[in-house]
């Protein structure tokens, strides 16, 4: 309770600080009326190439240009500063023999600074922190999820691990050499290599749900990587990038910054064929990700498509993501499929749904070997209602229900109809 009180106090302080920052921003925005078109273009341009800033998502990943970018934006001279934050207070109940109940806090606080120079070179600094470590090393109950370790000795199964306090500390530098072409470098400790779609916390189709997808470790588990260096080339609506990164997943010590050799490789090809679309395919050779199985180095493949469009005349939107991931290890290829959608028809309501299937070999794993691979699935639906409590602060109340689908061979472990119910309150500053 002491930790919960501290994080709630910190979040309220953050809300006040960001609201005060917005007051400064309002003053600066008044001054911006005198800025010329070049300054306004620099503010809205992407950090990595000649495209709109709304295309940028987590790490160096792309999303559709029509995506919504929440946050408080401040112009300080020729430098743009952006900040936003959210805090979830969540209770979840997962049914069946493997289920559990827990109350926990999750969320993130993000800040970004971007500066463009006279020759259009752009430098961007980004930081993202999470209160997840407060929930404890064992994370929160989530049926059919697996990956990482709770204490350095045992696997986390049917639970989602907490994210590290430092989710991203990164810098990027880009140089355009024609109106349609640019090159860039991105470095993070931690950061996100060039693999998969934008991580679930940054996808419009998933970000309002407090639950991680069970396909997380197929698609976007590398979004917190303690050491990454990416080089990329952008031509119009195409992007090709290659990363060297540390393959080991974060350990059970969630408050520290880890270091190690950049021993893994990832490559991603992205294409935005129109303002509503973002497509990618990617490859990763990940060296020794699991501390409990250091001899295993999986090869990963992913492909995804995101479609996002406006809804009505009030700033609403809807977004759909379809994704495929494959992990090849232990002489077998394990696939996962994801289809998720969210809609925000007005400023108050957001509704979302998700369908997933994963071929998971860790559900019956022990510390010295994997179990058999089982094809499992999960369906979920949820909604959240937001109230505007001040100009830049929202309070939300949400609910989520999920139904897990397991084969007959796992029903003794999970029960006939394992399910989950989650409720949460949310404080959002943007």
For each residue, the residues with C-beta under 8 A, 3 or more apart:
1: 4 5
2: 5 6
3: 6 7 134
4: 1 7 8 89 105 134
5: 1 2 8 9
6: 2 3 9 10
7: 3 4 10 11 87 105 131 134
8: 4 5 11 12 87 89 105
9: 5 6 12 13
10: 6 7 13 14 131
11: 7 8 14 15 85 87 107 131 427
12: 8 9 15 16 427
13: 9 10 16 17
14: 10 11 17 18 85 109 429
15: 11 12 18 19 85 393 427 429
16: 12 13 19 20
17: 13 14 20 21
18: 14 15 21 22 72 83 84 85 392 429
19: 15 16 22 23 390 391 392 393 429
20: 16 17 23 24
21: 17 18 24 25 72 74 83
22: 18 19 25 26 72 74 391 392
23: 19 20 26 27
24: 20 21 27 28 74
25: 21 22 28 29 72 73 74 75
26: 22 23 29 30
27: 23 24 30 31
28: 24 25 31 32 74 75 76
29: 25 26 32 33 75
30: 26 27 33
31: 27 28 34 35 75
32: 28 29 35 39 40 75
33: 29 30
34: 31
35: 31 32 39 40 75
36: 39 40
37: 40 41
38: 41 42
39: 32 35 36 42 43 78
40: 32 35 36 37 43 44
41: 37 38 44 45
42: 38 39 45 78 80 116 120
43: 39 40 53 73 75 80
44: 40 41 52 53
45: 41 42 50 51 52 53 116 122
46: 49 50 51 52 53 55 56
47: 53 56 114 122 124 172 174 184
48: 56 60 122 172 174 182 184 186 232 234 239
49: 46 174 176 181 182 184 234 239
50: 45 46 176 179 180 181 182 234 236
51: 45 46 55 65 234 237 272
52: 44 45 46 55 65
53: 43 44 45 46 47 56 69
54: 63 65 66 67 68 69
55: 46 51 52 62 63 64 65 67 272 278
56: 46 47 48 53 61 62 63
57: 61 62 63 67 198 199 202 203
58: 61 168 192 198 199 201 202 220 223
59: 168 170 186 188 191 192 193 194 198 199 223 230
60: 48 172 184 186 192 194 230 232 239 241
61: 56 57 58 192 194 196 197 198 199 202 268 270 280
62: 55 56 57 198 239 270 272 278 280
63: 54 55 56 57 67 198 202 203 204 278 306 308
64: 55 67 272 275 276 277 278 306 307 308 319
65: 51 52 54 55 272 275 276
66: 54 275 276 308 309 310 317
67: 54 55 57 63 64 204 308 317 319
68: 54 204 315 317
69: 53 54
70: 84 428 430
71: 82 83 84 110 430
72: 18 21 22 25 82 83 84 392 429 430
73: 25 43 80 81 82
74: 21 22 24 25 28 80 81 82 83
75: 25 28 29 31 32 35 43 79 80 81
76: 28 79 80 81
77:
78: 39 42 115 116
79: 75 76 113 114 115
80: 42 43 73 74 75 76 113 114 115
81: 73 74 75 76 111 112 113
82: 71 72 73 74 110 111 112 113 114
83: 18 21 71 72 74 109 110 111 112 429
84: 18 70 71 72 109 110 428 429 430
85: 11 14 15 18 107 108 109 110 428 429
86: 107 108 426 427 428 429
87: 7 8 11 105 106 107 131 426 427 428
88: 105 106 107 210 424 425 426
89: 4 8 103 105 424 425 426
90: 103 104 105 106 140 210 422 423 424
91: 101 102 103 422 423 424
92: 101 102 104 140 141 142 210 211 420 421 422
93: 99 101 141 420 421 422
94: 98 99 100 101 141 142 143 158 418 419 420
95: 99 415 417 418 419 420
96: 99 143 414 415 418 419
97: 413 414 415
98: 94 143 158 413 414 418
99: 93 94 95 96 141 143 158 418 420
100: 94 141 158 159
101: 91 92 93 94 141
102: 91 92 135 140 141
103: 89 90 91
104: 90 92 134 135 136 140
105: 4 7 8 87 88 89 90 131 132 134 135
106: 87 88 90 130 131 132 135 140 162 163 210
107: 11 85 86 87 88 130 131 132 426
108: 85 86 128 129 130 167 201
109: 14 83 84 85 128 129 130
110: 71 82 83 84 85 126 127 128 129 168
111: 81 82 83 126 127 128
112: 81 82 83 124 125 126 127
113: 79 80 81 82 124 125 126
114: 47 79 80 82 122 123 124 125
115: 78 79 80 122 123 124
116: 42 45 78 120 121 122
117: 120 121 122 123
118:
119:
120: 42 116 117 176
121: 116 117 173 174 175 176
122: 45 47 48 114 115 116 117 172 173 174
123: 114 115 117 171 172 173
124: 47 112 113 114 115 171 172
125: 112 113 114 170 171
126: 110 111 112 113 168 169 170 171 172
127: 110 111 112 168 169 170
128: 108 109 110 111 166 167 168
129: 108 109 110 165 166 167
130: 106 107 108 109 133 162 163 164 165 167
131: 7 10 11 87 105 106 107 134 165
132: 105 106 107 135 139 162 163 164 165 254
133: 130 162 163 164 165 254 255
134: 3 4 7 104 105 131
135: 102 104 105 106 132 139 140 162
136: 104 139 162
137: 150 151 162 252 254
138: 150 151 156 159
139: 132 135 136 142 150 156 159 160 161 162
140: 90 92 102 104 106 135 159 160 162
141: 92 93 94 99 100 101 102 158 159 420
142: 92 94 139 145 158 159 160 211 212 214 420
143: 94 96 98 99 158 378 402 404 414 418 420
144: 158 214 358 360 363 376 378 404 406
145: 142 156 157 158 159 160 212 214 216
146: 155 156 157 158 217 360 362 363 365
147: 156 161 216 217 221 249 362
148: 156 161 249 250 252 290
149: 152 153 154 155 156 251 252 290 291 292
150: 137 138 139 154 155 156 159 161 252
151: 137 138 154 252
152: 149 251 252 291
153: 149 292 367
154: 149 150 151 367
155: 146 149 150 292 362 365 366 367
156: 138 139 145 146 147 148 149 150 159 160 161
157: 145 146 362 363 365
158: 94 98 99 100 141 142 143 144 145 146 363
159: 100 138 139 140 141 142 145 150 156
160: 139 140 142 145 156 211 212 216
161: 139 147 148 150 156
162: 106 130 132 133 135 136 137 139 140 254
163: 106 130 132 133 167 224 254
164: 130 132 133 167 190 224 250 254 255
165: 129 130 131 132 133 254 255
166: 128 129 169 190 257
167: 108 128 129 130 163 164 190 223 224
168: 58 59 110 126 127 128 188 190 191 192 224
169: 126 127 166 188 189 190 191 257
170: 59 125 126 127 186 187 188 189 190 191 192
171: 123 124 125 126 186 187 188
172: 47 48 60 122 123 124 126 184 185 186 187
173: 121 122 123 184 185
174: 47 48 49 121 122 182 183 184
175: 121 182 183 184
176: 49 50 120 121 179 181 182
177: 181 182 183
178: 181
179: 50 176
180: 50 235 236
181: 49 50 176 177 178 233 234 235 236
182: 48 49 50 174 175 176 177 233 234
183: 174 175 177 231 232 233 234
184: 47 48 49 60 172 173 174 175 231 232 234
185: 172 173 229 230 231 232
186: 48 59 60 170 171 172 191 228 229 230 231 232
187: 170 171 172 191 228 229 230
188: 59 168 169 170 171 191 192 225 227 228
189: 169 170 226 227 228 257 259
190: 164 166 167 168 169 170 224 225 226 227 228 250 257
191: 59 168 169 170 186 187 188 225 227 228 230 245
192: 58 59 60 61 168 170 188 199 222 223 224 225 228
193: 59 222 225 228 230 243 245 264 266 284
194: 59 60 61 230 232 241 242 243 266 267 268 282
195: 220 222 243 266 268 282 283 284 300 302
196: 61 199 219 220 222 223 268 280 282 302 304 323 325
197: 61 203 219 220 280 302 304 306 321 323
198: 57 58 59 61 62 63 202 203 220 306
199: 57 58 59 61 192 196 202 203 220 223
200: 203 206 207 212 213 216 219 220
201: 58 108 206 207 223
202: 57 58 61 63 198 199 207
203: 57 63 197 198 199 200 206 207 306 319 321 340
204: 63 67 68 207 308 317 319 342
205: 306 319 320 321 340 341 342 352
206: 200 201 203 209 213 321 340 342 352 354
207: 200 201 202 203 204 342
208: 342 350 352 382 384 398
209: 206 352 354 380 382 400
210: 88 90 92 106 398 400 422 424
211: 92 142 160 380 400 402 420 422
212: 142 145 160 200 216
213: 200 206 216 219 338 340 354 356
214: 142 144 145 336 356 358 360 376 378
215: 218 219 323 325 336 337 338 356 358
216: 145 147 160 200 212 213 219 220 221
217: 146 147 221 327
218: 215 221 300 302 325 326 327 334 335 336 358
219: 196 197 200 213 215 216 302 304 323 325 336 338
220: 58 195 196 197 198 199 200 216 223
221: 147 216 217 218 249
222: 192 193 195 196 225 245 266 284 286
223: 58 59 167 192 196 199 201 220
224: 163 164 167 168 190 192 250
225: 188 190 191 192 193 222 228 245 246
226: 189 190 246 248 250 257 258 259 260
227: 188 189 190 191 245 246 258 259 260 261 262
228: 186 187 188 189 190 191 192 193 225 243 244 245 246 262
229: 185 186 187 243 244 245 262
230: 59 60 185 186 187 191 193 194 241 242 243
231: 183 184 185 186 241 242
232: 48 60 183 184 185 186 194 239 240 241 242
233: 181 182 183 239 240 241
234: 48 49 50 51 181 182 183 184 238 239
235: 180 181 238 239
236: 50 180 181
237: 51 271 272 273
238: 234 235 269 270 271
239: 48 49 60 62 232 233 234 235 268 269 270 271
240: 232 233 267 268 269 270
241: 60 194 230 231 232 233 267 268 270
242: 194 230 231 232 265 266 267
243: 193 194 195 228 229 230 265 266 267
244: 228 229 262 264 265
245: 191 193 222 225 227 228 229 262 264 265 266
246: 225 226 227 228 258 259 260 261 262 263 264
247: 263 264 286 287 288 289 297
248: 226 251 258 260 287 288 289 291
249: 147 148 221 289 290 291
250: 148 164 190 224 226 254 258
251: 149 152 248 258 291
252: 137 148 149 150 151 152
253: 256
254: 132 133 137 162 163 164 165 250
255: 133 164 165
256: 253
257: 166 169 189 190 226
258: 226 227 246 248 250 251
259: 189 226 227 246
260: 226 227 246 248 263
261: 227 246
262: 227 228 229 244 245 246
263: 246 247 260 287 288
264: 193 244 245 246 247 284 285 286 287
265: 242 243 244 245 284 285
266: 193 194 195 222 242 243 245 282 283 284 285 286
267: 194 240 241 242 243 282 283 284
268: 61 194 195 196 239 240 241 280 281 282 283
269: 238 239 240 280 281 282
270: 61 62 238 239 240 241 278 279 280
271: 237 238 239 278 279 280
272: 51 55 62 64 65 237 275 277 278 279
273: 237 277 279
274: 277
275: 64 65 66 272
276: 64 65 66 307 308 309
277: 64 272 273 274 305 306 307
278: 55 62 63 64 270 271 272 305 306 308
279: 270 271 272 273 303 304 305 306
280: 61 62 196 197 268 269 270 271 302 303 304
281: 268 269 301 302 303
282: 194 195 196 266 267 268 269 301 302 303
283: 195 266 267 268 299 300 301
284: 193 195 222 264 265 266 267 299 300
285: 264 265 266 297 299 300
286: 222 247 264 266 289 297 298 299 300
287: 247 248 263 264 297
288: 247 248 263 293 294 295 296 297
289: 247 248 249 286 296 297 298
290: 148 149 249 293 294 296
291: 149 152 248 249 251 294
292: 149 153 155 367
293: 288 290 296
294: 288 290 291
295: 288
296: 288 289 290 293 329 330
297: 247 285 286 287 288 289 329
298: 286 289 327 328 329
299: 283 284 285 286 327 328 329
300: 195 218 283 284 285 286 325 326 327 328
301: 281 282 283 325 326 328
302: 195 196 197 218 219 280 281 282 323 324 325 326
303: 279 280 281 282 323 324
304: 196 197 219 279 280 321 322 323 324
305: 277 278 279 321 322 323
306: 63 64 197 198 203 205 277 278 279 319 320 321
307: 64 276 277 319 320
308: 63 64 66 67 204 276 278 317 318 319 320
309: 66 276 317 318 319
310: 66 316 317
311: 316 317 318 343 344 345
312: 316 345 346
313:
314: 346 347
315: 68 347
316: 310 311 312 343 344 345 346 347
317: 66 67 68 204 308 309 310 311 343 344
318: 308 309 311 341 342 343 344 345
319: 64 67 203 204 205 306 307 308 309 341 342 343
320: 205 306 307 308 339 340 341
321: 197 203 205 206 304 305 306 338 339 340 341
322: 304 305 338 339
323: 196 197 215 219 302 303 304 305 337 338 339
324: 302 303 304 335 336 337 338
325: 196 215 218 219 300 301 302 335 336 338
326: 218 300 301 302 333 334 335 336
327: 217 218 298 299 300 333 334 336
328: 298 299 300 301 332 333 334
329: 296 297 298 299 332 334
330: 296 361 370
331:
332: 328 329 361 373
333: 326 327 328
334: 218 326 327 328 329 358 359 360 361 373
335: 218 324 325 326 358 359
336: 214 215 218 219 324 325 326 327 356 357 358 359
337: 215 323 324 356 357 358
338: 213 215 219 321 322 323 324 325 354 355 356
339: 320 321 322 323 354 355 356
340: 203 205 206 213 320 321 352 353 354 355
341: 205 318 319 320 321 352 353 354
342: 204 205 206 207 208 318 319 350 351 352 353
343: 311 316 317 318 319 350 351 352
344: 311 316 317 318 347 349 350
345: 311 312 316 318 349
346: 312 314 316 349
347: 314 315 316 344 386 388
348: 385 386 387
349: 344 345 346 383 384 385 386
350: 208 342 343 344 383 384 386
351: 342 343 381 382 383
352: 205 206 208 209 340 341 342 343 381 382 383
353: 340 341 342 379 380 381 382
354: 206 209 213 338 339 340 341 378 379 380 381
355: 338 339 340 377 378 379
356: 213 214 215 336 337 338 339 377 378 379
357: 336 337 375 376 377
358: 144 214 215 218 334 335 336 337 375 376 377
359: 334 335 336 373 374 375
360: 144 146 214 334 363 373 374 376
361: 330 332 334 365 370 371 372 373 374
362: 146 147 155 157 365 370 371
363: 144 146 157 158 360 371 374 376 410 413
364: 371 372 374 413
365: 146 155 157 361 362 369 370 371
366: 155 369 371
367: 153 154 155 292
368:
369: 365 366
370: 330 361 362 365
371: 361 362 363 364 365 366
372: 361 364
373: 332 334 359 360 361
374: 359 360 361 363 364 406 407 409 410
375: 357 358 359 407
376: 144 214 357 358 360 363 404 405 406 407 410
377: 355 356 357 358 404 405
378: 143 144 214 354 355 356 402 403 404 405
379: 353 354 355 356 402 403 405
380: 209 211 353 354 400 401 402 403 420
381: 351 352 353 354 400 401 402
382: 208 209 351 352 353 398 399 400 401 422
383: 349 350 351 352 398 399
384: 208 349 350 396 397 398 399 424 426
385: 348 349 396 397 398
386: 347 348 349 350 394 395 396 426 428
387: 348 394 395 396
388: 347 391 393 394
389: 393 394 395
390: 19 393
391: 19 22 388
392: 18 19 22 72 429 430
393: 15 19 388 389 390 427 428 429
394: 386 387 388 389 426 427 428 429 430
395: 386 387 389 425 426 427 428
396: 384 385 386 387 425 426 427 428
397: 384 385 423 424 425 426
398: 208 210 382 383 384 385 423 424 425 426
399: 382 383 384 421 422 423 424
400: 209 210 211 380 381 382 420 421 422 423 424
401: 380 381 382 419 420 421 422
402: 143 211 378 379 380 381 419 420 421 422
403: 378 379 380 417 419
404: 143 144 376 377 378 414 418 419 420
405: 376 377 378 379
406: 144 374 376 410 411 413 414 418
407: 374 375 376 410 411
408: 411
409: 374
410: 363 374 376 406 407 413 414
411: 406 407 408 414 415 416
412:
413: 97 98 363 364 406 410
414: 96 97 98 143 404 406 410 411 418
415: 95 96 97 411 418
416: 411
417: 95 403
418: 94 95 96 98 99 143 404 406 414 415
419: 94 95 96 401 402 403 404
420: 92 93 94 95 99 141 142 143 211 380 400 401 402 404
421: 92 93 399 400 401 402
422: 90 91 92 93 210 211 382 399 400 401 402
423: 90 91 397 398 399 400
424: 88 89 90 91 210 384 397 398 399 400
425: 88 89 395 396 397 398
426: 86 87 88 89 107 384 386 394 395 396 397 398
427: 11 12 15 86 87 393 394 395 396
428: 70 84 85 86 87 386 393 394 395 396
429: 14 15 18 19 72 83 84 85 86 392 393 394
430: 70 71 72 84 392 394
